[in-house]
Amino acid sequence: MNRNGWVALLLLAIASAAVGAVAAILVSRSGGPSPTQAPQRVVAVTSAADPDSQQQSKQEAAESAADAEPESASELEQAQQEAAEPPDPSRGQQAQPAQQAQQDAAGQSASPPPSEASPPTQAEAEAVETPLEPAGLVTLAPEIVRQGEAFSIGVEEASAFSVVVTIGSRSWSLQRLGDDAWWSVVPVARDAPVGVAQLVVDLYNEHGVWMRSLPASLLVLTNPAPLEEIVLGGSGVAASPEDVQRDHDVRFVEHVAVSGAPRWSGPWILPVEGEVTGVFGARRSYDGVMSDQWHHGHDIAANHGDPIVAPAPGTVVWTGDLVIHGVGVIVDHGAGVYSGYWHMSLIAVSPGDEVETGGWLGNIGNTGLSTGPHLHWEVIVQGVDVDPVQWTRDDGPALPLLLAAAEETADTLD
């Protein structure tokens, strides 16, 4: 090749290089892939609980990896493998920006590192160091009862305007005693379920708006009362439905209101001495016919005309004669607790009379539906009959702490 040929070849090479440089610049500006750039791999972050979304993300990741045109087959294989694998929690660097964006969008910015956090204020430090006061204190006494017995409940809570305790489907309002004490006697029905009874104590403010509840529990044991077979032998009296309803209303409806604080102080005494001929809660048959009711009281046989006395202080609220229970007296002992004395032959008191423990109420008789001289003694708590014998024991419903303290002070002064 002559000199002119070599010069022409050199000029052609220079022109080709210039054209290639211009093309590279144009491709780079247009966003196309650069030969020196590693292929971009996209891995979508999905929830493990959403398989459809996860499968779609896998497919999109695989397609993105294929479109990236990696330089080698090995790199393409690696990209496809990463796209097929579920997200690895350990590789949190890719998930953090999405999580941060979600937190920022919800107004939940991340907490600063410990070194950048401001020290707690004095109020915050005191709140941590000082334990919170309990939101009310509930006390039951006794905590174990049988079906047909009663217990007392005390609540210490100064912020409440009213307090209500609920057992099953029935609710009872507590009495306020002092600035921050609430108390009441609560009956457990003879047919109440056996086992642990859950109580709910609801607190209300002065506007009647519920504030909060306090839980408590009571263990209810079975009542082992036996079956009692009563032989009337034609000595029973005929009673119309109206007479039966009147008998029930006098004892369980008309005299059940809470008239004030409890009047008694400690265990009660027996109203009469004699032979026990019937116990509370027993199932009974009359001349072989089974009754659908249990025995509502405690029967004590004695001589006709023997005196009956008040077992605890109270106010006489009713005297009269009923077809079934005969001549009787009802005494209000406060706190919704009433006692009844039936089949009497003589009444020695009148409504409105105040009686003390041991005060004379009347005499033993055989009036109403009765097979012989005896006293049918009842205790009714806000309309629910309970076992009178429990009130003669030391484990009966406990008095409020304020009243108990007052009684101890009085005994000390005496």
C-alpha positions as CSV (number, residue, x, y, z in Angstrom):
1,M,0.0,0.0,0.0
2,N,1.4,3.4,-0.9
3,R,1.5,6.4,1.3
4,N,-1.8,7.8,0.2
5,G,-3.6,4.5,1.1
6,W,-2.2,4.5,4.6
7,V,-3.4,8.1,5.1
8,A,-6.9,7.2,3.9
9,L,-7.1,4.2,6.3
10,L,-6.1,6.3,9.3
11,L,-8.7,9.0,8.5
12,L,-11.4,6.3,8.3
13,A,-10.5,4.9,11.7
14,I,-10.6,8.3,13.3
15,A,-14.0,8.9,11.9
16,S,-15.4,5.6,13.1
17,A,-14.1,6.3,16.6
18,A,-15.8,9.7,16.6
19,V,-19.2,8.2,15.5
20,G,-19.0,5.6,18.3
21,A,-18.3,8.2,21.0
22,V,-21.3,10.3,19.9
23,A,-23.6,7.2,19.9
24,A,-22.5,6.2,23.4
25,I,-23.3,9.7,24.7
26,L,-26.8,9.6,23.1
27,V,-27.6,6.2,24.5
28,S,-26.5,7.3,28.0
29,R,-28.7,10.3,27.9
30,S,-31.7,8.3,26.7
31,G,-31.6,6.0,29.9
32,G,-30.6,2.8,28.1
33,P,-28.3,0.3,29.8
34,S,-24.7,1.0,30.1
35,P,-22.2,-1.8,29.2
36,T,-20.3,-1.1,32.4
37,Q,-23.3,-1.1,34.6
38,A,-24.4,-4.2,36.6
39,P,-28.0,-5.4,35.9
40,Q,-30.6,-3.9,38.3
41,R,-32.5,-6.6,40.4
42,V,-35.9,-5.7,41.9
43,V,-37.2,-7.8,44.8
44,A,-40.8,-6.9,46.0
45,V,-41.5,-7.0,49.8
46,T,-44.8,-8.8,50.4
47,S,-46.6,-10.3,53.4
48,A,-46.1,-14.0,54.0
49,A,-49.8,-14.2,54.7
50,D,-50.7,-13.1,51.1
51,P,-49.6,-15.9,48.8
52,D,-51.3,-14.3,45.7
53,S,-49.4,-11.1,46.2
54,Q,-46.2,-13.0,46.9
55,Q,-46.5,-15.1,43.7
56,Q,-47.2,-12.0,41.6
57,S,-44.1,-10.3,43.1
58,K,-42.0,-13.3,42.3
59,Q,-43.2,-13.2,38.7
60,E,-42.5,-9.5,38.4
61,A,-39.1,-9.8,39.9
62,A,-38.2,-12.6,37.5
63,E,-39.4,-10.6,34.5
64,S,-37.4,-7.5,35.7
65,A,-34.3,-9.6,36.1
66,A,-34.7,-11.0,32.6
67,D,-35.3,-7.6,31.1
68,A,-32.0,-6.3,32.7
69,E,-29.9,-8.4,30.2
70,P,-27.1,-9.4,32.5
71,E,-23.6,-9.7,31.1
72,S,-23.4,-13.4,31.9
73,A,-25.6,-16.5,32.3
74,S,-24.5,-17.0,35.9
75,E,-25.7,-13.6,36.9
76,L,-29.1,-14.2,35.3
77,E,-29.4,-17.5,37.2
78,Q,-28.6,-15.7,40.4
79,A,-31.2,-13.0,39.8
80,Q,-33.9,-15.6,39.0
81,Q,-33.0,-17.5,42.2
82,E,-33.3,-14.4,44.4
83,A,-36.7,-13.5,42.8
84,A,-38.0,-17.0,43.5
85,E,-37.1,-17.0,47.1
86,P,-39.4,-15.4,49.7
87,P,-38.1,-12.2,51.4
88,D,-35.5,-12.9,54.1
89,P,-36.1,-10.9,57.3
90,S,-32.4,-10.7,57.8
91,R,-32.1,-8.6,54.6
92,G,-33.9,-5.7,56.2
93,Q,-32.1,-3.0,54.3
94,Q,-34.6,-3.2,51.4
95,A,-37.7,-3.3,53.6
96,Q,-36.7,-0.3,55.9
97,P,-37.5,2.5,53.4
98,A,-41.0,1.1,52.8
99,Q,-41.6,0.7,56.5
100,Q,-40.3,4.2,57.2
101,A,-42.5,5.7,54.5
102,Q,-45.6,3.9,56.0
103,Q,-44.7,5.2,59.5
104,D,-44.2,8.7,58.2
105,A,-47.5,8.7,56.3
106,A,-49.3,7.6,59.5
107,G,-47.5,10.2,61.6
108,Q,-45.6,7.6,63.5
109,S,-42.0,8.7,63.2
110,A,-39.3,6.4,64.5
111,S,-38.0,7.0,68.0
112,P,-34.6,8.6,68.2
113,P,-31.6,6.5,69.3
114,P,-31.0,6.3,73.0
115,S,-28.1,8.7,72.7
116,E,-30.4,11.4,71.2
117,A,-33.5,10.8,73.5
118,S,-34.2,13.6,75.9
119,P,-34.0,12.6,79.7
120,P,-37.3,12.0,81.5
121,T,-39.0,14.9,83.3
122,Q,-39.3,14.9,87.1
123,A,-43.0,14.1,86.8
124,E,-42.3,11.1,84.6
125,A,-39.6,9.8,86.9
126,E,-41.9,10.1,89.9
127,A,-44.7,8.3,88.0
128,V,-42.3,5.4,87.4
129,E,-40.9,5.2,90.9
130,T,-44.3,5.7,92.7
131,P,-46.7,2.7,92.4
132,L,-50.2,3.4,91.3
133,E,-53.0,3.2,94.0
134,P,-55.3,0.3,93.4
135,A,-58.6,1.3,91.7
136,G,-60.9,0.3,94.5
137,L,-60.6,-2.5,97.1
138,V,-63.3,-5.2,97.2
139,T,-63.8,-7.4,100.4
140,L,-66.1,-10.3,100.7
141,A,-67.0,-11.9,104.0
142,P,-67.3,-14.8,104.1
143,E,-65.7,-15.8,100.8
144,I,-67.2,-19.3,100.8
145,V,-71.0,-19.8,101.2
146,R,-73.5,-22.5,100.6
147,Q,-76.6,-22.2,98.4
148,G,-79.1,-20.1,100.4
149,E,-76.6,-18.2,102.5
150,A,-75.6,-14.6,102.5
151,F,-72.3,-12.6,102.5
152,S,-71.3,-9.0,102.9
153,I,-69.4,-7.0,100.4
154,G,-67.3,-3.9,101.2
155,V,-65.8,-1.6,98.6
156,E,-63.3,1.2,99.4
157,E,-63.6,3.8,96.6
158,A,-63.7,7.5,97.2
159,S,-64.4,8.7,93.7
160,A,-67.6,6.7,93.1
161,F,-71.1,8.2,93.6
162,S,-72.8,4.9,93.5
163,V,-71.7,1.2,93.5
164,V,-73.6,-1.8,92.2
165,V,-72.6,-5.4,92.4
166,T,-74.0,-8.0,89.9
167,I,-74.2,-11.8,90.4
168,G,-75.7,-13.6,87.4
169,S,-78.8,-11.8,86.4
170,R,-79.4,-9.8,89.7
171,S,-77.8,-6.6,90.8
172,W,-77.6,-5.0,94.3
173,S,-76.9,-1.4,95.2
174,L,-74.3,-0.8,98.0
175,Q,-74.8,1.6,100.8
176,R,-72.4,4.4,101.3
177,L,-70.8,4.4,104.8
178,G,-68.4,7.3,105.4
179,D,-66.4,9.2,102.7
180,D,-64.9,6.2,100.8
181,A,-66.7,3.1,102.0
182,W,-69.5,1.1,100.4
183,W,-71.2,-2.0,101.9
184,S,-74.1,-4.3,101.6
185,V,-75.4,-7.8,102.4
186,V,-75.9,-9.9,99.3
187,P,-78.0,-13.1,99.3
188,V,-77.1,-16.3,97.3
189,A,-80.3,-18.0,96.2
190,R,-81.1,-21.6,97.2
191,D,-81.0,-22.6,93.5
192,A,-77.8,-20.7,92.6
193,P,-75.2,-22.5,90.5
194,V,-72.6,-24.4,92.5
195,G,-68.9,-23.3,91.9
196,V,-67.0,-20.1,91.5
197,A,-69.4,-17.2,91.1
198,Q,-68.0,-14.2,89.3
199,L,-69.0,-10.8,90.7
200,V,-68.9,-7.5,88.9
201,V,-68.7,-4.3,90.9
202,D,-69.6,-1.3,88.8
203,L,-68.7,2.2,89.8
204,Y,-70.7,5.3,88.7
205,N,-70.2,9.0,89.0
206,E,-72.6,11.7,90.2
207,H,-74.2,11.8,86.8
208,G,-74.9,8.1,86.7
209,V,-72.2,7.5,84.1
210,W,-70.3,4.2,84.4
211,M,-66.6,4.7,85.3
212,R,-65.1,1.3,85.7
213,S,-65.6,-2.2,87.1
214,L,-63.9,-4.2,89.8
215,P,-63.9,-8.0,89.6
216,A,-64.4,-10.4,92.5
217,S,-65.3,-14.0,93.0
218,L,-67.2,-16.1,95.5
219,L,-67.2,-19.9,96.0
220,V,-70.7,-21.4,96.3
221,L,-71.0,-24.9,97.8
222,T,-74.0,-27.1,97.5
223,N,-76.8,-27.1,100.1
224,P,-77.1,-30.7,101.5
225,A,-80.6,-30.2,102.8
226,P,-82.6,-33.5,102.9
227,L,-86.0,-34.5,101.7
228,E,-88.7,-33.9,104.4
229,E,-92.0,-35.8,104.2
230,I,-94.9,-33.9,105.9
231,V,-98.1,-35.7,106.8
232,L,-101.0,-33.4,107.1
233,G,-103.7,-36.0,107.5
234,G,-106.4,-33.6,106.5
235,S,-105.3,-30.9,109.0
236,G,-104.3,-28.5,106.2
237,V,-106.3,-25.4,105.4
238,A,-107.7,-24.6,102.0
239,A,-106.0,-21.7,100.3
240,S,-107.2,-19.8,97.2
241,P,-104.7,-18.5,94.6
242,E,-105.4,-15.0,96.0
243,D,-104.4,-16.2,99.5
244,V,-101.2,-17.8,98.2
245,Q,-100.2,-14.7,96.4
246,R,-101.0,-12.5,99.4
247,D,-98.9,-14.8,101.6
248,H,-96.0,-14.5,99.1
249,D,-96.2,-10.7,98.7
250,V,-96.2,-9.9,102.4
251,R,-93.0,-11.9,103.0
252,F,-91.0,-11.4,99.7
253,V,-92.3,-8.2,98.0
254,E,-93.8,-5.7,100.4
255,H,-91.0,-5.7,103.0
256,V,-87.7,-5.9,101.2
257,A,-86.4,-2.2,101.0
258,V,-83.1,-1.1,102.4
259,S,-84.1,1.2,105.3
260,G,-80.6,2.1,106.6
261,A,-77.5,0.8,108.1
262,P,-77.4,-2.6,109.8
263,R,-78.8,-2.6,113.3
264,W,-77.2,-5.8,114.6
265,S,-73.7,-6.3,116.0
266,G,-72.4,-9.8,115.8
267,P,-74.1,-13.2,115.7
268,W,-77.8,-13.4,116.3
269,I,-79.4,-15.6,119.0
270,L,-82.1,-18.2,118.5
271,P,-85.6,-16.8,118.8
272,V,-86.8,-19.9,120.8
273,E,-85.3,-23.1,122.2
274,G,-86.7,-26.4,121.0
275,E,-86.4,-29.3,118.6
276,V,-85.5,-28.6,115.0
277,T,-88.2,-30.1,112.8
278,G,-87.4,-28.5,109.5
279,V,-84.3,-27.0,107.9
280,F,-83.9,-24.3,105.3
281,G,-83.7,-25.4,101.7
282,A,-85.2,-28.9,102.2
283,R,-87.4,-30.4,99.5
284,R,-90.7,-31.4,100.9
285,S,-93.6,-33.7,100.1
286,Y,-97.1,-33.2,101.6
287,D,-99.1,-36.3,102.1
288,G,-96.9,-38.0,99.4
289,V,-97.2,-35.1,96.9
290,M,-93.9,-33.5,96.1
291,S,-93.8,-29.7,96.3
292,D,-92.0,-27.7,93.6
293,Q,-90.7,-25.3,96.3
294,W,-88.0,-25.7,99.0
295,H,-88.6,-24.9,102.6
296,H,-88.0,-21.2,103.1
297,G,-87.3,-21.2,106.8
298,H,-86.1,-23.0,109.9
299,D,-88.7,-24.8,112.0
300,I,-88.3,-25.2,115.8
301,A,-91.0,-27.2,117.8
302,A,-91.8,-25.9,121.3
303,N,-94.6,-25.9,123.7
304,H,-97.7,-23.9,122.9
305,G,-97.4,-20.5,124.5
306,D,-93.6,-20.5,124.8
307,P,-92.1,-17.0,124.3
308,I,-90.5,-15.9,121.0
309,V,-87.8,-13.3,121.2
310,A,-86.0,-11.0,118.7
311,P,-82.7,-12.5,117.6
312,A,-81.2,-9.1,116.8
313,P,-82.2,-5.4,117.1
314,G,-84.7,-4.0,114.7
315,T,-88.1,-2.4,114.0
316,V,-91.4,-4.2,113.7
317,V,-92.8,-3.4,110.3
318,W,-95.8,-5.8,110.0
319,T,-98.1,-8.0,112.1
320,G,-101.1,-9.9,111.0
321,D,-102.6,-13.3,109.9
322,L,-102.0,-15.2,106.7
323,V,-103.9,-18.3,105.5
324,I,-100.8,-20.4,105.0
325,H,-98.3,-19.1,107.6
326,G,-100.8,-18.1,110.1
327,V,-100.2,-15.3,112.7
328,G,-96.9,-13.6,112.3
329,V,-94.5,-10.7,112.8
330,I,-91.9,-9.2,110.5
331,V,-88.9,-7.2,111.8
332,D,-86.6,-4.9,109.8
333,H,-83.0,-5.2,110.9
334,G,-81.6,-2.6,108.4
335,A,-79.5,-3.1,105.3
336,G,-82.4,-4.8,103.6
337,V,-82.4,-7.7,106.1
338,Y,-85.8,-8.8,107.5
339,S,-86.8,-11.7,109.8
340,G,-90.3,-13.3,110.0
341,Y,-92.0,-15.3,112.8
342,W,-95.0,-17.5,111.9
343,H,-97.7,-19.9,113.2
344,M,-97.8,-17.8,116.4
345,S,-100.6,-17.9,118.9
346,L,-100.0,-14.4,120.3
347,I,-98.5,-11.2,119.0
348,A,-96.8,-8.9,121.7
349,V,-95.7,-6.0,119.5
350,S,-97.1,-3.5,117.0
351,P,-95.7,-2.0,113.7
352,G,-93.2,0.8,114.5
353,D,-92.0,-0.8,117.8
354,E,-88.2,-0.9,118.3
355,V,-87.0,-4.2,119.7
356,E,-83.6,-5.2,121.1
357,T,-81.9,-8.6,121.1
358,G,-84.0,-10.8,123.3
359,G,-87.1,-8.6,123.2
360,W,-90.5,-10.4,123.4
361,L,-92.3,-10.7,120.1
362,G,-95.1,-13.2,120.9
363,N,-95.8,-16.8,121.7
364,I,-95.5,-20.2,120.0
365,G,-98.7,-21.4,118.3
366,N,-100.2,-23.7,115.6
367,T,-101.9,-21.3,113.3
368,G,-102.1,-21.5,109.5
369,L,-100.8,-24.6,107.7
370,S,-99.2,-26.4,110.6
371,T,-99.1,-29.9,112.1
372,G,-98.2,-28.8,115.7
373,P,-96.9,-26.0,117.9
374,H,-93.7,-24.6,116.4
375,L,-92.0,-21.5,115.1
376,H,-91.3,-21.1,111.4
377,W,-88.4,-18.6,111.4
378,E,-87.4,-16.8,108.2
379,V,-84.7,-14.4,107.1
380,I,-85.3,-12.5,103.9
381,V,-82.5,-10.3,102.3
382,Q,-84.0,-7.8,99.8
383,G,-86.6,-10.4,98.7
384,V,-84.4,-13.5,98.7
385,D,-84.9,-16.1,101.5
386,V,-81.6,-17.3,103.2
387,D,-80.8,-19.8,105.9
388,P,-81.5,-18.2,109.3
389,V,-79.0,-20.5,111.1
390,Q,-76.1,-18.9,109.3
391,W,-76.8,-15.6,111.1
392,T,-76.3,-17.3,114.5
393,R,-72.7,-18.4,113.6
394,D,-69.5,-16.4,113.7
395,D,-69.0,-16.9,109.9
396,G,-72.2,-15.0,109.0
397,P,-72.1,-11.9,106.9
398,A,-69.5,-9.6,108.4
399,L,-70.4,-6.0,109.5
400,P,-68.8,-3.0,107.8
401,L,-65.4,-2.2,109.1
402,L,-66.6,1.2,110.3
403,L,-69.4,-0.3,112.4
404,A,-67.2,-3.1,113.6
405,A,-64.6,-0.5,114.8
406,A,-67.3,1.4,116.5
407,E,-68.6,-1.7,118.3
408,E,-65.0,-2.5,119.5
409,T,-64.6,1.1,120.8
410,A,-67.9,0.9,122.7
411,D,-67.0,-2.4,124.2
412,T,-63.6,-0.9,125.4
413,L,-65.4,2.0,126.9
414,D,-67.8,-0.2,128.8
